[in-house]
């Protein structure tokens, strides 16, 4: 075999080897690139989830703190022993009495605003009621 033929053959071999190496690199990139992209997207997704959970936890903490800071409303009470009546007015029968300091549940008021109807359907004069709500329904 001549020297010239051997050089051409070596040159062709090097060209083929280079081409094979380029194809292997390209194939590697085609395989590795989607894997890297998947890893990056997973990291972004996880970090977004962590941020989202931190925001939710912070909002829940603020809600709890807001509820704790809100003053609790004490139920209405009477300042002295007060008679229960069958209807609003002094002319109606007294059928019992509520003792001073006892909590009451007011469900309505009369149109004058001086008498309150309790949850037991009896009426009490508003003069001795402490802490009555202002948004009660009005009964005739």
C-alpha positions as CSV (number, residue, x, y, z in Angstrom):
1,X,0.0,0.0,0.0
2,X,1.3,3.3,-0.9
3,X,2.1,6.1,1.4
4,X,-0.4,8.4,-0.4
5,X,-3.3,5.9,-0.1
6,X,-2.5,5.4,3.6
7,X,-2.7,9.2,4.3
8,X,-6.1,9.4,2.4
9,X,-7.4,6.4,4.3
10,X,-6.3,7.9,7.7
11,X,-7.9,11.2,6.7
12,X,-11.2,9.4,5.9
13,X,-11.0,7.5,9.1
14,X,-10.5,10.7,11.1
15,X,-13.4,12.3,9.2
16,X,-15.7,9.3,10.0
17,X,-14.6,9.3,13.6
18,X,-15.3,13.0,13.9
19,X,-18.7,12.6,12.3
20,X,-19.5,9.8,14.7
21,X,-18.3,11.9,17.7
22,X,-20.5,14.8,16.5
23,X,-23.5,12.5,16.2
24,X,-22.9,11.0,19.7
25,X,-22.7,14.6,21.2
26,X,-25.9,15.6,19.4
27,X,-27.7,12.4,20.5
28,X,-26.5,13.1,24.1
29,X,-27.8,16.6,24.0
30,X,-31.1,15.4,22.6
31,X,-31.4,13.0,25.5
32,X,-30.0,15.2,28.3
33,X,-31.8,18.5,27.3
34,X,-35.3,17.3,28.1
35,X,-34.1,15.7,31.4
36,X,-32.5,19.0,32.4
37,X,-35.7,20.9,31.3
38,X,-37.8,18.5,33.4
39,X,-35.5,19.0,36.4
40,X,-35.7,22.8,36.1
41,X,-39.5,22.8,35.8
42,X,-39.8,20.5,38.8
43,X,-37.6,22.9,40.9
44,X,-39.7,25.9,39.8
45,X,-42.9,24.0,40.6
46,X,-41.7,23.0,44.0
47,X,-40.5,26.5,44.9
48,X,-43.9,27.9,43.7
49,X,-45.7,25.4,45.9
50,X,-43.5,26.3,48.9
51,X,-44.2,30.0,48.3
52,X,-47.9,29.3,48.0
53,X,-48.0,27.4,51.2
54,X,-46.1,30.1,53.0
55,X,-48.7,32.7,51.8
56,X,-51.6,30.5,52.9
57,X,-50.0,29.8,56.3
58,X,-49.4,33.6,56.7
59,X,-53.0,34.4,55.8
60,X,-54.3,31.7,58.3
61,X,-52.0,33.2,61.0
62,X,-53.4,36.7,60.3
63,X,-56.9,35.4,60.4
64,X,-56.3,33.7,63.8
65,X,-54.7,36.8,65.2
66,X,-57.6,39.0,63.9
67,X,-60.1,36.7,65.5
68,X,-58.2,36.7,68.8
69,X,-57.9,40.5,68.7
70,X,-61.7,41.0,68.2
71,X,-63.5,41.7,71.4
72,X,-66.1,39.2,72.4
73,X,-69.5,40.5,73.0
74,X,-71.0,39.7,76.3
75,X,-74.7,38.8,76.3
76,X,-77.2,41.3,77.7
77,X,-77.9,41.3,81.4
78,X,-80.3,43.0,83.7
79,X,-79.1,45.5,86.3
80,X,-81.7,44.6,89.0
81,X,-84.4,42.1,89.6
82,X,-86.9,42.7,86.8
83,X,-90.4,41.2,86.3
84,X,-91.2,39.2,83.2
85,X,-94.5,40.1,81.5
86,X,-96.8,38.4,79.1
87,X,-96.8,41.4,76.7
88,X,-95.0,44.8,76.5
89,X,-96.4,47.2,79.1
90,X,-96.9,47.5,82.8
91,X,-100.6,46.7,82.6
92,X,-99.9,43.1,81.6
93,X,-99.4,40.3,84.1
94,X,-96.0,39.7,85.7
95,X,-95.4,35.9,85.5
96,X,-91.9,35.7,86.9
97,X,-88.7,37.6,87.5
98,X,-85.2,37.7,86.2
99,X,-82.5,38.3,88.9
100,X,-79.9,41.0,88.7
101,X,-76.8,40.0,86.7
102,X,-78.6,37.2,84.9
103,X,-77.8,36.8,81.1
104,X,-80.8,37.1,78.8
105,X,-81.4,36.4,75.1
106,X,-83.3,39.2,73.4
107,X,-85.0,38.3,70.1
108,X,-87.1,41.5,69.4
109,X,-88.3,44.8,70.7
110,X,-91.6,46.7,70.6
111,X,-92.2,49.7,68.4
112,X,-91.5,52.1,71.2
113,X,-88.1,50.5,71.8
114,X,-88.8,50.4,75.6
115,X,-89.6,46.7,75.9
116,X,-87.7,43.6,74.8
117,X,-89.0,40.2,74.0
118,X,-86.9,37.3,75.3
119,X,-86.3,33.9,73.7
120,X,-88.9,32.4,76.1
121,X,-91.6,34.8,74.5
122,X,-91.9,36.9,77.6
123,X,-91.3,40.7,77.8
124,X,-88.9,42.7,79.9
125,X,-88.7,46.5,80.3
126,X,-85.6,47.9,78.7
127,X,-84.8,50.3,81.5
128,X,-82.8,47.7,83.4
129,X,-81.3,45.9,80.4
130,X,-77.5,46.3,79.9
131,X,-76.0,45.6,76.5
132,X,-79.1,45.1,74.4
133,X,-78.4,44.8,70.7
134,X,-79.5,47.7,68.5
135,X,-80.4,45.7,65.4
136,X,-83.5,43.8,66.7
137,X,-86.6,43.2,64.7
138,X,-89.6,45.3,65.8
139,X,-92.8,43.6,66.9
140,X,-96.2,45.4,67.2
